[in-house]
Amino acid sequence: MAEHRTALVIGGGIAGMSAAIALRRAGLAVDLIDRDPHWRVYGAGITITGPTLRAMGKLGILDEVLRQGYAADGIDIRSVDGKPMFSIETQNEALGDIPSAGGILRPTLHRIMSEALLALEPRVQLGVTVEAIEWQGARTGVTFSNDQSCAYDLVVGADGIYSQIRQHLFPDAPRPQYAGQLCWRLMMERHPNIERRTFFLGGPAKVGLNPVSRDQMYMFYLEAQPEPVWREEETQHSVLGSLLEGYGGVLSDVRHHLGAASSIVCRPLETVLAGENWVRGNAVLIGDAAHATTPQLASGAGMGIEDGLVLGEEIGRHEDVRQALSSFMRRRYARCKLVVDSSLEISRLERERSAPREQTKVVERALAALNQEF
């Protein structure tokens, strides 16, 4: 059905690679472009939920993710002084025998996904962006920054939260909004007392530790700020050390090991939901271009992977691309909106320093919904 159709995927991140893999498996000829000539990935580790691991299984990369990353069920909740408070069990029969949580380094996940994609022989062009899009009946004409142009049966915008394709397709769509928190991330050796996701609640900020391999873990610290604050990289370890004052247990150890060589990234959290419709003609937005979320549910990457899988399924089912995209929207909007809304609700509770049980109830409720098949 699909072997004569062509697709352009704009953006070589998690969502874009997922879509390219799924579309190639559906039989389409796929071009993928990315603005970075070196196709690099930035950031530290990421947390992976059970639903995301399930999606990785459908994408065909789960075994490698589990081999090179880390998986462990449940979440431990500790107080500011590091003492155990309670635990959240994350296993669910809807996941079958798939682990319900895990973590992996972003560069490792990028390598696993890019290798899986390249094995399917798409045409990949790096250092290339879109200059213009024009509608040509049932197809879409695209002019690239390298002066080449081509017409496609399907165009997929997967170019992230600051998506230029979103601006091309929907000039009036909402823009990314600051969510009231800065996210500090610190990579380090895995502490022997951290065996699964561990959150420290009840203090000035939510702090978490999560293993991403047998030997490594990362810490996040969600700092409430009414407006984004930029810190010089050379002083970040001192600022983070000050923020961690008063935290005990493992976090006390982490604080004492901070130094100028520590691997720290601090970024403002932003979010965007590109309206109720991400489709224009035979073009569609996916991943962060359509529904960028804050990380409270650790589901941003997962939603991007699911987008790609569902897009491939619907394109494979329907000869008519627009009918496929209509089905795609019916399957994706409510689920992705749940992640965005729930994450922002948790963020609000964190900033208001609500009771730990109140915060975790939202997490449990959202994860229970996400555990269901997409």
SVG drawing of the C-alpha trace seen along z (x, -y; Angstrom):
<svg xmlns="http://www.w3.org/2000/svg" viewBox="-10 -37 47 48">
<polyline fill="none" stroke="black" stroke-width="0.4" points="0.0,0.0 2.7,-2.5 5.7,-1.6 5.1,-4.4 4.7,-7.1 7.3,-9.5 7.8,-11.3 10.0,-14.0 10.8,-14.0 12.2,-17.4 14.3,-16.9 16.5,-14.0 15.7,-13.8 13.8,-11.1 10.4,-11.8 11.8,-12.3 13.8,-9.1 10.8,-7.2 8.6,-8.5 11.3,-7.8 11.7,-4.2 8.0,-3.6 7.4,-5.1 10.2,-3.1 8.7,0.1 5.4,-1.0 7.0,-1.0 7.5,-4.7 10.6,-6.2 11.8,-8.6 14.0,-11.6 15.2,-12.9 16.9,-16.3 18.5,-17.8 19.9,-21.3 23.0,-20.0 25.7,-19.0 27.1,-16.6 23.7,-15.2 24.7,-15.7 22.5,-15.3 22.9,-17.4 21.8,-16.8 22.4,-14.3 20.4,-11.3 16.6,-10.9 14.1,-8.9 12.1,-6.3 8.6,-5.2 7.1,-1.8 4.9,-3.1 8.0,-4.5 9.8,-1.2 6.8,0.5 6.9,-1.9 10.7,-1.2 9.8,2.5 7.4,1.7 10.1,-0.3 12.5,2.6 15.1,1.0 14.1,2.2 16.7,4.9 19.5,2.4 18.0,-0.2 17.8,2.3 21.3,3.5 22.9,0.1 20.6,-1.7 19.0,-0.8 15.6,0.5 14.0,0.8 10.4,0.8 9.0,-1.8 9.8,-5.2 11.2,-5.8 10.1,-8.9 12.4,-10.4 12.3,-13.4 14.7,-16.4 17.0,-14.7 17.1,-11.6 14.9,-9.3 12.4,-6.9 8.8,-8.2 6.9,-5.9 7.2,-4.2 5.2,-4.3 4.8,-1.0 4.7,-1.5 4.2,2.0 0.9,2.5 -0.6,5.5 -1.1,3.5 2.7,3.4 3.0,7.2 6.6,8.2 8.1,4.9 9.9,3.0 7.9,0.0 10.7,-2.4 14.3,-3.0 16.8,-5.6 19.5,-6.0 22.0,-8.6 20.7,-10.8 23.7,-10.2 23.3,-6.5 19.7,-6.5 20.5,-8.7 23.1,-6.2 20.7,-3.2 17.9,-4.9 20.1,-6.3 21.7,-2.9 18.2,-1.3 17.1,-4.0 20.2,-3.9 19.8,-0.1 16.5,-0.9 18.4,-3.1 16.5,-6.3 18.1,-9.3 19.6,-11.5 20.8,-15.0 22.5,-17.0 23.1,-20.7 19.9,-21.3 16.8,-23.3 13.5,-24.1 13.3,-27.5 9.7,-27.3 6.7,-25.0 4.0,-25.2 0.9,-23.2 0.7,-21.3 -2.6,-19.6 -2.3,-16.3 1.5,-16.8 3.6,-19.4 6.6,-21.1 9.5,-21.8 12.5,-24.1 15.6,-23.4 18.5,-25.6 20.8,-23.8 18.7,-25.2 17.2,-21.7 13.5,-21.2 11.2,-18.2 7.5,-17.3 6.3,-14.8 3.1,-12.8 3.7,-13.4 5.7,-16.0 6.5,-15.5 7.6,-18.4 9.7,-17.0 12.0,-19.9 11.5,-20.4 9.9,-23.0 11.2,-25.9 9.9,-24.4 10.2,-26.5 7.8,-24.1 5.1,-24.9 5.5,-28.6 5.3,-27.6 2.2,-25.5 0.4,-27.4 1.6,-31.0 -0.9,-31.7 0.0,-28.7 0.9,-29.2 4.6,-29.8 6.6,-28.1 5.9,-29.4 8.2,-29.4 6.8,-27.0 8.1,-28.7 11.0,-26.4 14.6,-25.9 15.8,-22.3 19.3,-21.6 20.8,-18.3 24.0,-16.8 25.6,-13.6 27.7,-11.5 28.7,-8.0 25.8,-6.0 25.6,-6.0 25.3,-2.4 22.2,-3.4 20.3,-4.5 18.8,-1.4 15.8,-3.0 14.1,-6.4 14.3,-8.3 12.6,-11.7 13.3,-14.0 10.1,-15.9 9.1,-18.4 12.0,-20.8 12.5,-24.0 12.4,-22.1 11.8,-18.7 15.0,-16.7 15.4,-13.4 18.1,-10.8 17.8,-8.2 20.3,-5.6 20.9,-5.7 23.4,-2.8 25.0,-0.4 27.7,-2.9 26.0,-6.3 23.1,-8.3 21.8,-11.8 20.3,-14.3 17.6,-16.8 16.8,-19.8 13.7,-21.9 14.2,-25.4 11.2,-27.7 11.8,-31.1 9.2,-33.6 11.4,-34.4 14.2,-32.5 17.6,-33.1 20.8,-32.5 24.0,-31.4 27.5,-31.5 28.8,-28.0 31.9,-28.5 29.8,-29.3 27.0,-26.7 28.6,-24.2 28.6,-26.8 25.0,-27.8 23.8,-24.2 25.8,-23.5 23.9,-26.4 20.6,-25.1 21.3,-21.7 22.1,-23.0 19.9,-21.3 19.4,-18.2 20.7,-15.0 21.5,-11.4 22.7,-10.8 22.2,-14.4 24.6,-15.5 27.2,-13.3 26.4,-14.7 26.7,-18.3 30.1,-17.6 31.5,-16.2 30.4,-19.2 33.3,-21.1 34.3,-23.1 34.6,-19.8 31.1,-18.6 28.8,-17.9 26.0,-20.4 23.3,-21.7 20.7,-24.3 17.8,-25.2 14.4,-26.9 11.5,-24.6 9.2,-25.5 6.1,-24.0 3.8,-24.4 0.7,-22.7 0.1,-23.6 -3.7,-23.7 -6.1,-20.9 -5.0,-20.2 -1.4,-19.5 -2.3,-18.7 -2.4,-21.0 -3.0,-19.3 -0.6,-16.4 1.8,-17.9 1.8,-17.1 3.6,-18.1 4.8,-15.5 6.9,-15.4 8.0,-18.6 7.0,-20.6 3.3,-19.7 3.3,-19.1 6.4,-19.9 6.0,-19.1 7.9,-19.7 9.7,-16.6 7.5,-15.8 6.1,-12.7 9.3,-11.7 7.1,-11.2 8.3,-13.8 10.5,-11.3 7.9,-8.6 5.2,-10.7 7.5,-11.5 8.3,-7.8 4.6,-7.0 3.8,-9.7 6.1,-8.2 4.7,-4.7 1.1,-5.7 1.9,-7.8 3.5,-4.8 0.5,-2.6 -2.0,-5.0 -0.1,-5.7 0.2,-1.9 -3.6,-1.5 -4.8,-4.3 -4.0,-4.9 -5.2,-8.5 -2.6,-10.5 -5.1,-13.0 -7.4,-10.3 -4.4,-8.7 -3.5,-12.0 -7.1,-12.5 -6.9,-9.1 -3.5,-10.0 -5.0,-13.1 -7.9,-11.1 -5.4,-8.7 -2.8,-11.2 -4.3,-14.5 -6.0,-13.5 -3.1,-11.4 -0.4,-14.0 -2.6,-16.8 -2.9,-14.6 0.9,-14.6 1.2,-18.3 -1.6,-19.2 -0.6,-16.7 3.1,-17.8 2.1,-21.4 -0.2,-20.5 2.6,-18.7 4.9,-21.6 2.4,-24.0 2.2,-21.7 6.0,-21.6 6.2,-25.4 3.5,-25.7 5.4,-23.2 2.3,-21.0 2.3,-17.9 4.3,-15.0 1.3,-12.7 -0.6,-15.4 2.1,-15.7 2.5,-11.9 -1.2,-11.3 -1.1,-13.2 1.9,-11.2 0.1,-7.9 -3.1,-9.0 -1.4,-10.0 0.9,-7.0 -2.1,-4.7 -3.7,-6.3 -0.5,-6.2 0.0,-2.5 -2.9,-1.7 -2.3,-0.9 -1.9,-3.9"/>
</svg>
